[in-house]
Every structure is written in structure tokens, then in C-alpha cells.
Amino acid sequence: MNIKQTLEQLGVPVANSVYEGSEETYIVFNEYNQAALLSADDVEISTKFFYQVDIFSKYNYTDLVKQLRELMREAGFGRMFESETYETNMKMYRKIMRFSYATNFEEVI
């Protein structure tokens, strides 16, 4: 699982934590937590990863949000949270989405 490669399929610039380009629509993501999902004999067997994905745009991003949701679901991510705001200092709309992903037990054996 590579979240950046997954998000790049949407055809807009994607950056980890900080976007330094000049496009008027782009995506920023970051991992904000990870935790043991399954442990045995004090050994972590499976891990759950938590990501925040933000879409920034000066335009209507409704279709992009729908595509992102579907793409993340297909890649095995579960959606946990969604919100939106307007960033007045940037003059951009911002869609905030949080997803989780768990390693499969088979992946770690």
C-alpha cells in the first residue's frame, strides 16, 4: 500500500505534508497516527495506519472528492471522518478527509 501512488491516480498534484507548487487544485496527505491492531506475546502482528487527506481548490471539487473516496475504498482504506472549510488566507476551499488502513495478518507472516 502506497498512499501517494494511490492519490496520484486522481491527476492532480499530491504532496506529503507540504505542497510548494502553484496549481489551483492539489492534495496534501500525512500520516497522523499508527497503532498496533493485533499483538501476540507482546509482538505486534498487525498495524493500523491513520491518514489525513486534504483537497485544496479554488473551484468546485465535488467530483474530485467522490473519485478520491472511491479510489481509497478500492485501495483498502476505510473512511473515518470528513469536513470542509474555506481557508480565507489562501482563498481556497479545503476538504478534510481521514482514512485508516490496516495491514492484513497475511502480509506480516
Secondary structure as GFF3:
##gff-version 3
##sequence-region A 1 109
A	DSSP	alpha_helix	3	8	.	.	.	ID=ss1
A	DSSP	beta_strand	14	16	.	.	.	ID=ss2
A	DSSP	beta_strand	25	40	.	.	.	ID=ss3
A	DSSP	beta_strand	43	57	.	.	.	ID=ss4
A	DSSP	alpha_helix	62	74	.	.	.	ID=ss5
A	DSSP	beta_strand	78	87	.	.	.	ID=ss6
A	DSSP	beta_strand	92	102	.	.	.	ID=ss7
A	DSSP	three_ten_helix	105	108	.	.	.	ID=ss8
###
